[in-house]
Amino acid sequence: MAVLSQKITLCNKLGLHARAATKLAQLSQKFSAKITLELAGKEADAGSIMALMLLAGAQGKVVNVTAKGVDAKLALTEICQLICDKFDEAE
């Protein structure tokens, strides 16, 4: 089973706020891989909106995204792309 991780900086203005956490959770749930985000020693299941919001990820914070499972590579690529695209928000 593949286990991949990548560090990425939250670059959208509001960080992991409700709308961004919802988009991230919905995307995560499309994959069979288990996806987690880690920030400042706290870890959250990427499929849980509340867990993501509790990370309190602000703009400029670096999160470590980890994906474990058969589609881990695709999951990691798409999650990181969503974050790089600032959660498709107009700023």
PDB file of N, CA, C and O in Angstrom:
ATOM      1  N   MET A   1       0.851  -1.189   0.000  1.00  0.00           N
ATOM      2  CA  MET A   1       0.000   0.000   0.000  1.00  0.00           C
ATOM      3  C   MET A   1       0.891   1.244   0.000  1.00  0.00           C
ATOM      4  O   MET A   1       1.827   1.355   0.791  1.00  0.00           O
ATOM      5  N   ALA A   2       0.584   2.157  -0.885  1.00  0.00           N
ATOM      6  CA  ALA A   2       1.376   3.376  -1.009  1.00  0.00           C
ATOM      7  C   ALA A   2       1.072   4.353   0.130  1.00  0.00           C
ATOM      8  O   ALA A   2      -0.080   4.550   0.514  1.00  0.00           O
ATOM      9  N   VAL A   3       2.128   4.950   0.651  1.00  0.00           N
ATOM     10  CA  VAL A   3       1.998   6.019   1.642  1.00  0.00           C
ATOM     11  C   VAL A   3       2.844   7.179   1.122  1.00  0.00           C
ATOM     12  O   VAL A   3       4.068   7.083   1.038  1.00  0.00           O
ATOM     13  N   LEU A   4       2.178   8.263   0.777  1.00  0.00           N
ATOM     14  CA  LEU A   4       2.867   9.419   0.222  1.00  0.00           C
ATOM     15  C   LEU A   4       2.508  10.652   1.038  1.00  0.00           C
ATOM     16  O   LEU A   4       1.405  10.756   1.574  1.00  0.00           O
ATOM     17  N   SER A   5       3.455  11.588   1.126  1.00  0.00           N
ATOM     18  CA  SER A   5       3.139  12.838   1.814  1.00  0.00           C
ATOM     19  C   SER A   5       3.868  13.992   1.147  1.00  0.00           C
ATOM     20  O   SER A   5       4.890  13.817   0.483  1.00  0.00           O
ATOM     21  N   GLN A   6       3.311  15.166   1.347  1.00  0.00           N
ATOM     22  CA  GLN A   6       3.879  16.375   0.769  1.00  0.00           C
ATOM     23  C   GLN A   6       3.541  17.560   1.661  1.00  0.00           C
ATOM     24  O   GLN A   6       2.420  17.683   2.156  1.00  0.00           O
ATOM     25  N   LYS A   7       4.524  18.429   1.857  1.00  0.00           N
ATOM     26  CA  LYS A   7       4.289  19.668   2.600  1.00  0.00           C
ATOM     27  C   LYS A   7       3.841  20.733   1.608  1.00  0.00           C
ATOM     28  O   LYS A   7       4.386  20.845   0.510  1.00  0.00           O
ATOM     29  N   ILE A   8       2.844  21.508   2.007  1.00  0.00           N
ATOM     30  CA  ILE A   8       2.319  22.556   1.131  1.00  0.00           C
ATOM     31  C   ILE A   8       1.866  23.746   1.986  1.00  0.00           C
ATOM     32  O   ILE A   8       1.366  23.581   3.099  1.00  0.00           O
ATOM     33  N   THR A   9       2.055  24.935   1.436  1.00  0.00           N
ATOM     34  CA  THR A   9       1.694  26.161   2.155  1.00  0.00           C
ATOM     35  C   THR A   9       0.279  26.591   1.795  1.00  0.00           C
ATOM     36  O   THR A   9      -0.090  26.637   0.621  1.00  0.00           O
ATOM     37  N   LEU A  10      -0.505  26.905   2.818  1.00  0.00           N
ATOM     38  CA  LEU A  10      -1.860  27.440   2.600  1.00  0.00           C
ATOM     39  C   LEU A  10      -1.695  28.873   2.107  1.00  0.00           C
ATOM     40  O   LEU A  10      -1.211  29.732   2.844  1.00  0.00           O
ATOM     41  N   CYS A  11      -2.091  29.131   0.878  1.00  0.00           N
ATOM     42  CA  CYS A  11      -1.842  30.453   0.303  1.00  0.00           C
ATOM     43  C   CYS A  11      -3.101  31.290   0.096  1.00  0.00           C
ATOM     44  O   CYS A  11      -3.022  32.455  -0.294  1.00  0.00           O
ATOM     45  N   ASN A  12      -4.272  30.687   0.361  1.00  0.00           N
ATOM     46  CA  ASN A  12      -5.493  31.491   0.235  1.00  0.00           C
ATOM     47  C   ASN A  12      -5.637  32.408   1.450  1.00  0.00           C
ATOM     48  O   ASN A  12      -5.162  32.098   2.542  1.00  0.00           O
ATOM     49  N   LYS A  13      -6.296  33.529   1.236  1.00  0.00           N
ATOM     50  CA  LYS A  13      -6.367  34.584   2.252  1.00  0.00           C
ATOM     51  C   LYS A  13      -6.950  34.123   3.586  1.00  0.00           C
ATOM     52  O   LYS A  13      -6.470  34.534   4.642  1.00  0.00           O
ATOM     53  N   LEU A  14      -7.978  33.274   3.550  1.00  0.00           N
ATOM     54  CA  LEU A  14      -8.672  32.892   4.779  1.00  0.00           C
ATOM     55  C   LEU A  14      -8.217  31.552   5.360  1.00  0.00           C
ATOM     56  O   LEU A  14      -8.723  31.132   6.401  1.00  0.00           O
ATOM     57  N   GLY A  15      -7.270  30.874   4.704  1.00  0.00           N
ATOM     58  CA  GLY A  15      -6.787  29.593   5.226  1.00  0.00           C
ATOM     59  C   GLY A  15      -7.873  28.526   5.197  1.00  0.00           C
ATOM     60  O   GLY A  15      -8.733  28.524   4.317  1.00  0.00           O
ATOM     61  N   LEU A  16      -7.823  27.616   6.171  1.00  0.00           N
ATOM     62  CA  LEU A  16      -8.788  26.506   6.215  1.00  0.00           C
ATOM     63  C   LEU A  16     -10.077  26.935   6.918  1.00  0.00           C
ATOM     64  O   LEU A  16     -10.398  26.436   7.996  1.00  0.00           O
ATOM     65  N   HIS A  17     -10.799  27.849   6.310  1.00  0.00           N
ATOM     66  CA  HIS A  17     -12.085  28.284   6.858  1.00  0.00           C
ATOM     67  C   HIS A  17     -13.165  27.312   6.389  1.00  0.00           C
ATOM     68  O   HIS A  17     -12.845  26.329   5.720  1.00  0.00           O
ATOM     69  N   ALA A  18     -14.418  27.553   6.717  1.00  0.00           N
ATOM     70  CA  ALA A  18     -15.499  26.597   6.464  1.00  0.00           C
ATOM     71  C   ALA A  18     -15.636  26.189   5.000  1.00  0.00           C
ATOM     72  O   ALA A  18     -15.746  24.999   4.705  1.00  0.00           O
ATOM     73  N   ARG A  19     -15.631  27.145   4.083  1.00  0.00           N
ATOM     74  CA  ARG A  19     -15.827  26.811   2.669  1.00  0.00           C
ATOM     75  C   ARG A  19     -14.652  25.993   2.139  1.00  0.00           C
ATOM     76  O   ARG A  19     -14.856  25.020   1.414  1.00  0.00           O
ATOM     77  N   ALA A  20     -13.433  26.376   2.490  1.00  0.00           N
ATOM     78  CA  ALA A  20     -12.242  25.650   2.042  1.00  0.00           C
ATOM     79  C   ALA A  20     -12.211  24.244   2.641  1.00  0.00           C
ATOM     80  O   ALA A  20     -11.880  23.279   1.952  1.00  0.00           O
ATOM     81  N   ALA A  21     -12.553  24.131   3.910  1.00  0.00           N
ATOM     82  CA  ALA A  21     -12.567  22.821   4.574  1.00  0.00           C
ATOM     83  C   ALA A  21     -13.619  21.911   3.944  1.00  0.00           C
ATOM     84  O   ALA A  21     -13.398  20.707   3.813  1.00  0.00           O
ATOM     85  N   THR A  22     -14.754  22.475   3.557  1.00  0.00           N
ATOM     86  CA  THR A  22     -15.809  21.696   2.919  1.00  0.00           C
ATOM     87  C   THR A  22     -15.338  21.170   1.565  1.00  0.00           C
ATOM     88  O   THR A  22     -15.534  19.996   1.251  1.00  0.00           O
ATOM     89  N   LYS A  23     -14.719  22.032   0.767  1.00  0.00           N
ATOM     90  CA  LYS A  23     -14.212  21.600  -0.542  1.00  0.00           C
ATOM     91  C   LYS A  23     -13.159  20.511  -0.387  1.00  0.00           C
ATOM     92  O   LYS A  23     -13.156  19.528  -1.128  1.00  0.00           O
ATOM     93  N   LEU A  24     -12.272  20.691   0.575  1.00  0.00           N
ATOM     94  CA  LEU A  24     -11.208  19.714   0.805  1.00  0.00           C
ATOM     95  C   LEU A  24     -11.778  18.374   1.266  1.00  0.00           C
ATOM     96  O   LEU A  24     -11.338  17.319   0.809  1.00  0.00           O
ATOM     97  N   ALA A  25     -12.751  18.416   2.164  1.00  0.00           N
ATOM     98  CA  ALA A  25     -13.370  17.190   2.668  1.00  0.00           C
ATOM     99  C   ALA A  25     -14.121  16.459   1.551  1.00  0.00           C
ATOM    100  O   ALA A  25     -14.031  15.237   1.432  1.00  0.00           O
ATOM    101  N   GLN A  26     -14.855  17.209   0.742  1.00  0.00           N
ATOM    102  CA  GLN A  26     -15.596  16.586  -0.357  1.00  0.00           C
ATOM    103  C   GLN A  26     -14.654  15.927  -1.352  1.00  0.00           C
ATOM    104  O   GLN A  26     -14.934  14.829  -1.831  1.00  0.00           O
ATOM    105  N   LEU A  27     -13.548  16.578  -1.668  1.00  0.00           N
ATOM    106  CA  LEU A  27     -12.570  15.999  -2.584  1.00  0.00           C
ATOM    107  C   LEU A  27     -11.939  14.753  -1.964  1.00  0.00           C
ATOM    108  O   LEU A  27     -11.773  13.739  -2.642  1.00  0.00           O
ATOM    109  N   SER A  28     -11.592  14.823  -0.701  1.00  0.00           N
ATOM    110  CA  SER A  28     -10.957  13.696  -0.004  1.00  0.00           C
ATOM    111  C   SER A  28     -11.838  12.463  -0.005  1.00  0.00           C
ATOM    112  O   SER A  28     -11.346  11.340  -0.119  1.00  0.00           O
ATOM    113  N   GLN A  29     -13.135  12.670   0.120  1.00  0.00           N
ATOM    114  CA  GLN A  29     -14.076  11.559   0.200  1.00  0.00           C
ATOM    115  C   GLN A  29     -14.249  10.823  -1.128  1.00  0.00           C
ATOM    116  O   GLN A  29     -14.844   9.746  -1.162  1.00  0.00           O
ATOM    117  N   LYS A  30     -13.737  11.391  -2.218  1.00  0.00           N
ATOM    118  CA  LYS A  30     -13.811  10.729  -3.523  1.00  0.00           C
ATOM    119  C   LYS A  30     -12.806   9.578  -3.641  1.00  0.00           C
ATOM    120  O   LYS A  30     -12.937   8.726  -4.519  1.00  0.00           O
ATOM    121  N   PHE A  31     -11.813   9.555  -2.762  1.00  0.00           N
ATOM    122  CA  PHE A  31     -10.735   8.576  -2.859  1.00  0.00           C
ATOM    123  C   PHE A  31     -10.883   7.479  -1.817  1.00  0.00           C
ATOM    124  O   PHE A  31     -11.465   7.691  -0.753  1.00  0.00           O
ATOM    125  N   SER A  32     -10.348   6.302  -2.135  1.00  0.00           N
ATOM    126  CA  SER A  32     -10.348   5.224  -1.138  1.00  0.00           C
ATOM    127  C   SER A  32      -9.178   5.402  -0.171  1.00  0.00           C
ATOM    128  O   SER A  32      -9.194   4.852   0.930  1.00  0.00           O
ATOM    129  N   ALA A  33      -8.163   6.171  -0.580  1.00  0.00           N
ATOM    130  CA  ALA A  33      -7.010   6.420   0.286  1.00  0.00           C
ATOM    131  C   ALA A  33      -7.435   7.193   1.533  1.00  0.00           C
ATOM    132  O   ALA A  33      -8.356   8.008   1.491  1.00  0.00           O
ATOM    133  N   LYS A  34      -6.746   6.921   2.646  1.00  0.00           N
ATOM    134  CA  LYS A  34      -6.963   7.689   3.875  1.00  0.00           C
ATOM    135  C   LYS A  34      -6.072   8.919   3.786  1.00  0.00           C
ATOM    136  O   LYS A  34      -4.854   8.798   3.647  1.00  0.00           O
ATOM    137  N   ILE A  35      -6.667  10.089   3.864  1.00  0.00           N
ATOM    138  CA  ILE A  35      -5.930  11.334   3.701  1.00  0.00           C
ATOM    139  C   ILE A  35      -5.970  12.111   5.013  1.00  0.00           C
ATOM    140  O   ILE A  35      -7.034  12.319   5.596  1.00  0.00           O
ATOM    141  N   THR A  36      -4.797  12.535   5.463  1.00  0.00           N
ATOM    142  CA  THR A  36      -4.720  13.322   6.690  1.00  0.00           C
ATOM    143  C   THR A  36      -3.912  14.585   6.432  1.00  0.00           C
ATOM    144  O   THR A  36      -3.053  14.626   5.552  1.00  0.00           O
ATOM    145  N   LEU A  37      -4.208  15.615   7.222  1.00  0.00           N
ATOM    146  CA  LEU A  37      -3.430  16.845   7.210  1.00  0.00           C
ATOM    147  C   LEU A  37      -2.846  17.024   8.598  1.00  0.00           C
ATOM    148  O   LEU A  37      -3.519  16.786   9.602  1.00  0.00           O
ATOM    149  N   GLU A  38      -1.592  17.443   8.649  1.00  0.00           N
ATOM    150  CA  GLU A  38      -0.929  17.662   9.933  1.00  0.00           C
ATOM    151  C   GLU A  38      -0.403  19.090   9.961  1.00  0.00           C
ATOM    152  O   GLU A  38       0.206  19.560   9.000  1.00  0.00           O
ATOM    153  N   LEU A  39      -0.647  19.773  11.077  1.00  0.00           N
ATOM    154  CA  LEU A  39      -0.204  21.143  11.253  1.00  0.00           C
ATOM    155  C   LEU A  39       0.139  21.352  12.715  1.00  0.00           C
ATOM    156  O   LEU A  39      -0.691  21.126  13.596  1.00  0.00           O
ATOM    157  N   ALA A  40       1.349  21.778  12.965  1.00  0.00           N
ATOM    158  CA  ALA A  40       1.800  22.099  14.325  1.00  0.00           C
ATOM    159  C   ALA A  40       1.541  20.957  15.310  1.00  0.00           C
ATOM    160  O   ALA A  40       1.103  21.192  16.436  1.00  0.00           O
ATOM    161  N   GLY A  41       1.811  19.731  14.886  1.00  0.00           N
ATOM    162  CA  GLY A  41       1.658  18.582  15.774  1.00  0.00           C
ATOM    163  C   GLY A  41       0.255  18.039  15.889  1.00  0.00           C
ATOM    164  O   GLY A  41       0.042  17.022  16.549  1.00  0.00           O
ATOM    165  N   LYS A  42      -0.724  18.700  15.256  1.00  0.00           N
ATOM    166  CA  LYS A  42      -2.108  18.216  15.274  1.00  0.00           C
ATOM    167  C   LYS A  42      -2.406  17.566  13.936  1.00  0.00           C
ATOM    168  O   LYS A  42      -1.979  18.054  12.889  1.00  0.00           O
ATOM    169  N   GLU A  43      -3.145  16.456  13.974  1.00  0.00           N
ATOM    170  CA  GLU A  43      -3.489  15.747  12.748  1.00  0.00           C
ATOM    171  C   GLU A  43      -4.997  15.709  12.587  1.00  0.00           C
ATOM    172  O   GLU A  43      -5.732  15.573  13.565  1.00  0.00           O
ATOM    173  N   ALA A  44      -5.463  15.832  11.326  1.00  0.00           N
ATOM    174  CA  ALA A  44      -6.899  15.803  11.059  1.00  0.00           C
ATOM    175  C   ALA A  44      -7.192  14.909   9.868  1.00  0.00           C
ATOM    176  O   ALA A  44      -6.438  14.875   8.895  1.00  0.00           O
ATOM    177  N   ASP A  45      -8.299  14.186   9.961  1.00  0.00           N
ATOM    178  CA  ASP A  45      -8.805  13.401   8.843  1.00  0.00           C
ATOM    179  C   ASP A  45      -9.322  14.400   7.806  1.00  0.00           C
ATOM    180  O   ASP A  45     -10.181  15.227   8.112  1.00  0.00           O
ATOM    181  N   ALA A  46      -8.798  14.323   6.582  1.00  0.00           N
ATOM    182  CA  ALA A  46      -9.174  15.285   5.547  1.00  0.00           C
ATOM    183  C   ALA A  46     -10.625  15.133   5.108  1.00  0.00           C
ATOM    184  O   ALA A  46     -11.152  16.016   4.432  1.00  0.00           O
ATOM    185  N   GLY A  47     -11.284  14.039   5.474  1.00  0.00           N
ATOM    186  CA  GLY A  47     -12.679  13.845   5.131  1.00  0.00           C
ATOM    187  C   GLY A  47     -13.640  14.479   6.117  1.00  0.00           C
ATOM    188  O   GLY A  47     -14.853  14.432   5.917  1.00  0.00           O
ATOM    189  N   SER A  48     -13.109  15.078   7.189  1.00  0.00           N
ATOM    190  CA  SER A  48     -13.939  15.675   8.235  1.00  0.00           C
ATOM    191  C   SER A  48     -13.803  17.197   8.232  1.00  0.00           C
ATOM    192  O   SER A  48     -12.735  17.730   8.534  1.00  0.00           O
ATOM    193  N   ILE A  49     -14.873  17.884   7.893  1.00  0.00           N
ATOM    194  CA  ILE A  49     -14.853  19.352   7.848  1.00  0.00           C
ATOM    195  C   ILE A  49     -14.471  19.924   9.206  1.00  0.00           C
ATOM    196  O   ILE A  49     -13.636  20.823   9.293  1.00  0.00           O
ATOM    197  N   MET A  50     -15.085  19.400  10.270  1.00  0.00           N
ATOM    198  CA  MET A  50     -14.815  19.926  11.614  1.00  0.00           C
ATOM    199  C   MET A  50     -13.359  19.700  12.009  1.00  0.00           C
ATOM    200  O   MET A  50     -12.722  20.597  12.562  1.00  0.00           O
ATOM    201  N   ALA A  51     -12.831  18.515  11.732  1.00  0.00           N
ATOM    202  CA  ALA A  51     -11.433  18.226  12.073  1.00  0.00           C
ATOM    203  C   ALA A  51     -10.498  19.170  11.333  1.00  0.00           C
ATOM    204  O   ALA A  51      -9.517  19.647  11.903  1.00  0.00           O
ATOM    205  N   LEU A  52     -10.792  19.440  10.076  1.00  0.00           N
ATOM    206  CA  LEU A  52      -9.951  20.359   9.293  1.00  0.00           C
ATOM    207  C   LEU A  52     -10.003  21.769   9.870  1.00  0.00           C
ATOM    208  O   LEU A  52      -8.975  22.438   9.975  1.00  0.00           O
ATOM    209  N   MET A  53     -11.193  22.218  10.241  1.00  0.00           N
ATOM    210  CA  MET A  53     -11.317  23.567  10.793  1.00  0.00           C
ATOM    211  C   MET A  53     -10.603  23.694  12.137  1.00  0.00           C
ATOM    212  O   MET A  53     -10.076  24.757  12.465  1.00  0.00           O
ATOM    213  N   LEU A  54     -10.586  22.604  12.919  1.00  0.00           N
ATOM    214  CA  LEU A  54      -9.916  22.633  14.221  1.00  0.00           C
ATOM    215  C   LEU A  54      -8.396  22.741  14.099  1.00  0.00           C
ATOM    216  O   LEU A  54      -7.721  23.076  15.073  1.00  0.00           O
ATOM    217  N   LEU A  55      -7.854  22.461  12.915  1.00  0.00           N
ATOM    218  CA  LEU A  55      -6.411  22.655  12.709  1.00  0.00           C
ATOM    219  C   LEU A  55      -6.054  24.137  12.757  1.00  0.00           C
ATOM    220  O   LEU A  55      -4.903  24.492  13.011  1.00  0.00           O
ATOM    221  N   ALA A  56      -7.030  24.996  12.516  1.00  0.00           N
ATOM    222  CA  ALA A  56      -6.822  26.447  12.504  1.00  0.00           C
ATOM    223  C   ALA A  56      -5.698  26.831  11.552  1.00  0.00           C
ATOM    224  O   ALA A  56      -4.803  27.600  11.902  1.00  0.00           O
ATOM    225  N   GLY A  57      -5.760  26.284  10.342  1.00  0.00           N
ATOM    226  CA  GLY A  57      -4.739  26.572   9.335  1.00  0.00           C
ATOM    227  C   GLY A  57      -4.950  27.941   8.720  1.00  0.00           C
ATOM    228  O   GLY A  57      -5.899  28.150   7.964  1.00  0.00           O
ATOM    229  N   ALA A  58      -4.075  28.865   9.042  1.00  0.00           N
ATOM    230  CA  ALA A  58      -4.165  30.225   8.520  1.00  0.00           C
ATOM    231  C   ALA A  58      -3.277  30.381   7.288  1.00  0.00           C
ATOM    232  O   ALA A  58      -2.429  29.536   7.004  1.00  0.00           O
ATOM    233  N   GLN A  59      -3.487  31.472   6.569  1.00  0.00           N
ATOM    234  CA  GLN A  59      -2.671  31.753   5.389  1.00  0.00           C
ATOM    235  C   GLN A  59      -1.191  31.760   5.781  1.00  0.00           C
ATOM    236  O   GLN A  59      -0.812  32.334   6.802  1.00  0.00           O
ATOM    237  N   GLY A  60      -0.364  31.116   4.956  1.00  0.00           N
ATOM    238  CA  GLY A  60       1.076  31.071   5.202  1.00  0.00           C
ATOM    239  C   GLY A  60       1.530  29.876   6.024  1.00  0.00           C
ATOM    240  O   GLY A  60       2.728  29.605   6.103  1.00  0.00           O
ATOM    241  N   LYS A  61       0.594  29.154   6.640  1.00  0.00           N
ATOM    242  CA  LYS A  61       0.955  27.964   7.424  1.00  0.00           C
ATOM    243  C   LYS A  61       1.278  26.806   6.482  1.00  0.00           C
ATOM    244  O   LYS A  61       0.671  26.669   5.420  1.00  0.00           O
ATOM    245  N   VAL A  62       2.238  25.977   6.883  1.00  0.00           N
ATOM    246  CA  VAL A  62       2.615  24.812   6.089  1.00  0.00           C
ATOM    247  C   VAL A  62       1.954  23.577   6.681  1.00  0.00           C
ATOM    248  O   VAL A  62       2.108  23.291   7.868  1.00  0.00           O
ATOM    249  N   VAL A  63       1.216  22.846   5.849  1.00  0.00           N
ATOM    250  CA  VAL A  63       0.566  21.611   6.278  1.00  0.00           C
ATOM    251  C   VAL A  63       1.245  20.439   5.586  1.00  0.00           C
ATOM    252  O   VAL A  63       1.749  20.567   4.470  1.00  0.00           O
ATOM    253  N   ASN A  64       1.251  19.308   6.256  1.00  0.00           N
ATOM    254  CA  ASN A  64       1.771  18.085   5.662  1.00  0.00           C
ATOM    255  C   ASN A  64       0.569  17.222   5.295  1.00  0.00           C
ATOM    256  O   ASN A  64      -0.197  16.804   6.163  1.00  0.00           O
ATOM    257  N   VAL A  65       0.413  16.962   4.005  1.00  0.00           N
ATOM    258  CA  VAL A  65      -0.697  16.151   3.508  1.00  0.00           C
ATOM    259  C   VAL A  65      -0.173  14.729   3.305  1.00  0.00           C
ATOM    260  O   VAL A  65       0.829  14.526   2.620  1.00  0.00           O
ATOM    261  N   THR A  66      -0.848  13.748   3.901  1.00  0.00           N
ATOM    262  CA  THR A  66      -0.445  12.348   3.761  1.00  0.00           C
ATOM    263  C   THR A  66      -1.616  11.549   3.209  1.00  0.00           C
ATOM    264  O   THR A  66      -2.756  11.704   3.645  1.00  0.00           O
ATOM    265  N   ALA A  67      -1.311  10.687   2.238  1.00  0.00           N
ATOM    266  CA  ALA A  67      -2.324   9.812   1.651  1.00  0.00           C
ATOM    267  C   ALA A  67      -1.816   8.376   1.717  1.00  0.00           C
ATOM    268  O   ALA A  67      -0.681   8.088   1.337  1.00  0.00           O
ATOM    269  N   LYS A  68      -2.680   7.474   2.210  1.00  0.00           N
ATOM    270  CA  LYS A  68      -2.335   6.051   2.332  1.00  0.00           C
ATOM    271  C   LYS A  68      -3.399   5.244   1.619  1.00  0.00           C
ATOM    272  O   LYS A  68      -4.581   5.331   1.951  1.00  0.00           O
ATOM    273  N   GLY A  69      -2.977   4.451   0.630  1.00  0.00           N
ATOM    274  CA  GLY A  69      -3.935   3.605  -0.073  1.00  0.00           C
ATOM    275  C   GLY A  69      -3.586   3.441  -1.534  1.00  0.00           C
ATOM    276  O   GLY A  69      -2.593   3.984  -2.019  1.00  0.00           O
ATOM    277  N   VAL A  70      -4.425   2.679  -2.231  1.00  0.00           N
ATOM    278  CA  VAL A  70      -4.138   2.353  -3.628  1.00  0.00           C
ATOM    279  C   VAL A  70      -4.155   3.571  -4.545  1.00  0.00           C
ATOM    280  O   VAL A  70      -3.400   3.619  -5.516  1.00  0.00           O
ATOM    281  N   ASP A  71      -5.006   4.560  -4.254  1.00  0.00           N
ATOM    282  CA  ASP A  71      -5.053   5.756  -5.090  1.00  0.00           C
ATOM    283  C   ASP A  71      -4.388   6.957  -4.395  1.00  0.00           C
ATOM    284  O   ASP A  71      -4.763   8.106  -4.629  1.00  0.00           O
ATOM    285  N   ALA A  72      -3.406   6.672  -3.547  1.00  0.00           N
ATOM    286  CA  ALA A  72      -2.734   7.724  -2.767  1.00  0.00           C
ATOM    287  C   ALA A  72      -2.087   8.777  -3.658  1.00  0.00           C
ATOM    288  O   ALA A  72      -2.168   9.969  -3.359  1.00  0.00           O
ATOM    289  N   LYS A  73      -1.448   8.357  -4.745  1.00  0.00           N
ATOM    290  CA  LYS A  73      -0.753   9.322  -5.601  1.00  0.00           C
ATOM    291  C   LYS A  73      -1.730  10.314  -6.222  1.00  0.00           C
ATOM    292  O   LYS A  73      -1.493  11.522  -6.206  1.00  0.00           O
ATOM    293  N   LEU A  74      -2.831   9.797  -6.770  1.00  0.00           N
ATOM    294  CA  LEU A  74      -3.834  10.670  -7.379  1.00  0.00           C
ATOM    295  C   LEU A  74      -4.476  11.569  -6.320  1.00  0.00           C
ATOM    296  O   LEU A  74      -4.684  12.759  -6.557  1.00  0.00           O
ATOM    297  N   ALA A  75      -4.787  11.005  -5.166  1.00  0.00           N
ATOM    298  CA  ALA A  75      -5.398  11.781  -4.081  1.00  0.00           C
ATOM    299  C   ALA A  75      -4.486  12.926  -3.658  1.00  0.00           C
ATOM    300  O   ALA A  75      -4.933  14.066  -3.524  1.00  0.00           O
ATOM    301  N   LEU A  76      -3.210  12.621  -3.448  1.00  0.00           N
ATOM    302  CA  LEU A  76      -2.248  13.644  -3.014  1.00  0.00           C
ATOM    303  C   LEU A  76      -2.122  14.736  -4.074  1.00  0.00           C
ATOM    304  O   LEU A  76      -2.085  15.923  -3.750  1.00  0.00           O
ATOM    305  N   THR A  77      -2.058  14.331  -5.330  1.00  0.00           N
ATOM    306  CA  THR A  77      -1.944  15.302  -6.429  1.00  0.00           C
ATOM    307  C   THR A  77      -3.145  16.236  -6.451  1.00  0.00           C
ATOM    308  O   THR A  77      -2.984  17.454  -6.541  1.00  0.00           O
ATOM    309  N   GLU A  78      -4.343  15.676  -6.368  1.00  0.00           N
ATOM    310  CA  GLU A  78      -5.551  16.508  -6.460  1.00  0.00           C
ATOM    311  C   GLU A  78      -5.748  17.394  -5.226  1.00  0.00           C
ATOM    312  O   GLU A  78      -6.179  18.540  -5.353  1.00  0.00           O
ATOM    313  N   ILE A  79      -5.440  16.880  -4.048  1.00  0.00           N
ATOM    314  CA  ILE A  79      -5.554  17.683  -2.811  1.00  0.00           C
ATOM    315  C   ILE A  79      -4.586  18.859  -2.869  1.00  0.00           C
ATOM    316  O   ILE A  79      -4.964  19.995  -2.584  1.00  0.00           O
ATOM    317  N   CYS A  80      -3.341  18.584  -3.238  1.00  0.00           N
ATOM    318  CA  CYS A  80      -2.339  19.652  -3.306  1.00  0.00           C
ATOM    319  C   CYS A  80      -2.689  20.672  -4.387  1.00  0.00           C
ATOM    320  O   CYS A  80      -2.432  21.864  -4.222  1.00  0.00           O
ATOM    321  N   GLN A  81      -3.275  20.206  -5.492  1.00  0.00           N
ATOM    322  CA  GLN A  81      -3.690  21.128  -6.548  1.00  0.00           C
ATOM    323  C   GLN A  81      -4.801  22.051  -6.051  1.00  0.00           C
ATOM    324  O   GLN A  81      -4.792  23.246  -6.345  1.00  0.00           O
ATOM    325  N   LEU A  82      -5.752  21.504  -5.302  1.00  0.00           N
ATOM    326  CA  LEU A  82      -6.837  22.318  -4.744  1.00  0.00           C
ATOM    327  C   LEU A  82      -6.270  23.405  -3.828  1.00  0.00           C
ATOM    328  O   LEU A  82      -6.700  24.557  -3.881  1.00  0.00           O
ATOM    329  N   ILE A  83      -5.305  23.030  -2.990  1.00  0.00           N
ATOM    330  CA  ILE A  83      -4.696  24.003  -2.078  1.00  0.00           C
ATOM    331  C   ILE A  83      -3.925  25.063  -2.870  1.00  0.00           C
ATOM    332  O   ILE A  83      -4.026  26.254  -2.577  1.00  0.00           O
ATOM    333  N   CYS A  84      -3.154  24.629  -3.875  1.00  0.00           N
ATOM    334  CA  CYS A  84      -2.404  25.574  -4.722  1.00  0.00           C
ATOM    335  C   CYS A  84      -3.328  26.528  -5.463  1.00  0.00           C
ATOM    336  O   CYS A  84      -2.990  27.690  -5.688  1.00  0.00           O
ATOM    337  N   ASP A  85      -4.505  26.020  -5.842  1.00  0.00           N
ATOM    338  CA  ASP A  85      -5.485  26.848  -6.554  1.00  0.00           C
ATOM    339  C   ASP A  85      -6.307  27.705  -5.602  1.00  0.00           C
ATOM    340  O   ASP A  85      -7.332  28.262  -5.995  1.00  0.00           O
ATOM    341  N   LYS A  86      -5.865  27.812  -4.356  1.00  0.00           N
ATOM    342  CA  LYS A  86      -6.527  28.623  -3.326  1.00  0.00           C
ATOM    343  C   LYS A  86      -7.991  28.222  -3.158  1.00  0.00           C
ATOM    344  O   LYS A  86      -8.860  29.070  -2.958  1.00  0.00           O
ATOM    345  N   PHE A  87      -8.254  26.903  -3.243  1.00  0.00           N
ATOM    346  CA  PHE A  87      -9.596  26.338  -3.059  1.00  0.00           C
ATOM    347  C   PHE A  87     -10.588  26.945  -4.053  1.00  0.00           C
ATOM    348  O   PHE A  87     -11.784  27.021  -3.770  1.00  0.00           O
ATOM    349  N   ASP A  88     -10.095  27.375  -5.213  1.00  0.00           N
ATOM    350  CA  ASP A  88     -10.923  27.962  -6.282  1.00  0.00           C
ATOM    351  C   ASP A  88     -11.707  29.173  -5.804  1.00  0.00           C
ATOM    352  O   ASP A  88     -12.817  29.428  -6.270  1.00  0.00           O
ATOM    353  N   GLU A  89     -11.127  29.914  -4.876  1.00  0.00           N
ATOM    354  CA  GLU A  89     -11.797  31.114  -4.356  1.00  0.00           C
ATOM    355  C   GLU A  89     -11.281  32.359  -5.055  1.00  0.00           C
ATOM    356  O   GLU A  89     -10.089  32.473  -5.340  1.00  0.00           O
ATOM    357  N   ALA A  90     -12.183  33.289  -5.328  1.00  0.00           N
ATOM    358  CA  ALA A  90     -11.775  34.588  -5.841  1.00  0.00           C
ATOM    359  C   ALA A  90     -11.338  35.426  -4.657  1.00  0.00           C
ATOM    360  O   ALA A  90     -12.073  35.558  -3.678  1.00  0.00           O
ATOM    361  N   GLU A  91     -10.142  35.995  -4.741  1.00  0.00           N
ATOM    362  CA  GLU A  91      -9.656  36.757  -3.580  1.00  0.00           C
ATOM    363  C   GLU A  91      -9.618  38.237  -3.893  1.00  0.00           C
ATOM    364  O   GLU A  91      -9.237  39.039  -3.040  1.00  0.00           O
TER     365      GLU A  91
END
